[in-house]
Amino acid sequence: MKSISYSEKKCWLGRLEKGDDILASLTRFCHEHSITVGTVSAIGAVQEGGVGFYDQKAAAYREIRFSEEMEIASLSGNISRKDGETFLHCHVILADVEGKSFGGHLLEGNLAFACEFVITEFAGSAPERVLDKDTGLMLW
């Protein structure tokens, strides 16, 4: 097990505009506020979107896309660095009109209908993601 200890530096509450790409907008917010390490969570709804799933056997991501409106039952993630840039790694649970839920990586293309977010910045240097040879993933 590997871990790093941080203290909270600052916390933001905000909301995205209708039609905003959730992942791109949250990443842009972090860039604009120089946030390089922390956590993110959000609730709301999407007009359309999708989730990603890492297929461990194929060592590749698969996407499941939705063209209908869905609730954001939960969105959580972390903020660190990848290739020298601020990088958000988020997972999301989207629920359809029947309450069926789909979860996975938050992909670009999840367009907000309404989205309220909380970003907590940590004090200290951000961990850099590097290739983990055992999994083939970019991990801290």
TARA-V455721 format. One record per residue. N is the residue number from 1. SS is DSSP state (H for helix, E for strand, - for the rest). PSI is psi in whole degrees, 0 to 359 (* if undefined). OMEGA is omega in radians with two decimals (999 if undefined). Layout:
BEGIN
((N | SS | PSI | OMEGA) (N | SS | PSI | OMEGA))
END
This chain:
BEGIN
((1 | - | 138 | 3.08) (2 | - | 141 | 3.11) (3 | - | 160 | 3.10) (4 | - | 139 | 3.13) (5 | - | 134 | 3.12) (6 | - | 158 | 2.97) (7 | E | 150 | 3.09) (8 | E | 138 | 3.11) (9 | E | 310 | -3.07) (10 | E | 153 | 3.13) (11 | E | 137 | 3.12) (12 | E | 141 | 2.92) (13 | E | 135 | -3.13) (14 | E | 176 | 3.05) (15 | E | 149 | 3.09) (16 | E | 161 | 3.09) (17 | - | 153 | 3.08) (18 | - | 131 | 3.14) (19 | - | 348 | 3.11) (20 | - | 141 | 2.97) (21 | E | 119 | -2.98) (22 | H | 307 | -3.10) (23 | H | 314 | -3.14) (24 | H | 320 | -3.11) (25 | H | 318 | 3.11) (26 | H | 321 | 3.09) (27 | H | 316 | 3.11) (28 | H | 318 | 3.10) (29 | H | 315 | 3.13) (30 | H | 317 | 3.09) (31 | H | 313 | -3.09) (32 | H | 331 | -3.12) (33 | - | 11 | 3.10) (34 | - | 38 | 3.11) (35 | - | 121 | -3.12) (36 | - | 348 | 3.13) (37 | - | 133 | 3.14) (38 | E | 201 | 3.13) (39 | E | 160 | 3.10) (40 | E | 142 | 3.01) (41 | E | 157 | -3.11) (42 | E | 159 | 3.00) (43 | E | 165 | 3.11) (44 | E | 220 | -3.12) (45 | E | 154 | 3.09) (46 | E | 151 | 3.05) (47 | E | 328 | 3.08) (48 | E | 166 | -3.14) (49 | E | 211 | -3.13) (50 | E | 169 | 3.11) (51 | E | 156 | 3.10) (52 | E | 149 | 3.14) (53 | E | 130 | 3.11) (54 | E | 113 | 3.11) (55 | E | 106 | -3.04) (56 | - | 323 | 3.14) (57 | - | 319 | -3.13) (58 | - | 349 | -3.08) (59 | - | 48 | -3.12) (60 | E | 152 | 3.08) (61 | E | 142 | 3.03) (62 | E | 148 | -3.13) (63 | E | 143 | 2.99) (64 | E | 117 | -3.08) (65 | E | 148 | 3.14) (66 | E | 137 | 3.10) (67 | - | 1 | -3.13) (68 | - | 166 | 3.10) (69 | - | 144 | -3.14) (70 | E | 154 | 3.06) (71 | E | 144 | 2.96) (72 | E | 97 | -3.13) (73 | E | 330 | 3.11) (74 | E | 142 | 3.00) (75 | E | 124 | 3.09) (76 | E | 152 | 3.14) (77 | E | 184 | 3.13) (78 | E | 163 | -3.12) (79 | E | 126 | 3.11) (80 | E | 208 | 3.14) (81 | E | 145 | 3.05) (82 | E | 127 | -3.11) (83 | - | 36 | 3.09) (84 | - | 4 | -3.11) (85 | E | 154 | 3.03) (86 | E | 133 | -3.05) (87 | E | 128 | 3.06) (88 | E | 127 | 3.06) (89 | E | 105 | -3.04) (90 | E | 147 | 2.98) (91 | E | 153 | -3.08) (92 | E | 148 | 2.96) (93 | E | 120 | 3.11) (94 | E | 136 | -3.12) (95 | E | 135 | -3.13) (96 | - | 184 | -3.06) (97 | - | 336 | 3.11) (98 | - | 1 | -3.14) (99 | - | 3 | 3.07) (100 | - | 136 | -3.07) (101 | E | 147 | 3.09) (102 | E | 132 | -3.10) (103 | E | 159 | 3.09) (104 | E | 199 | 3.13) (105 | E | 139 | 3.03) (106 | E | 120 | -3.13) (107 | - | 158 | 2.93) (108 | - | 151 | -3.10) (109 | - | 359 | 3.00) (110 | - | 104 | -3.05) (111 | E | 123 | -3.07) (112 | E | 136 | 2.83) (113 | E | 312 | 3.01) (114 | E | 138 | -3.12) (115 | E | 116 | 3.06) (116 | E | 133 | -3.07) (117 | E | 158 | 3.00) (118 | E | 126 | 3.04) (119 | E | 126 | 3.08) (120 | E | 118 | 3.11) (121 | E | 141 | 3.08) (122 | E | 151 | 3.06) (123 | E | 132 | 3.12) (124 | - | 178 | -3.12) (125 | - | 141 | -3.14) (126 | - | 141 | 3.01) (127 | - | 148 | 3.12) (128 | E | 133 | 3.08) (129 | E | 134 | 3.10) (130 | E | 159 | -3.12) (131 | E | 125 | 3.05) (132 | E | 116 | -3.05) (133 | - | 331 | -3.12) (134 | - | 328 | -3.07) (135 | - | 339 | -3.05) (136 | - | 10 | -3.11) (137 | E | 157 | 3.04) (138 | E | 105 | -3.07) (139 | E | 165 | 3.08) (140 | - | * | 999))
END
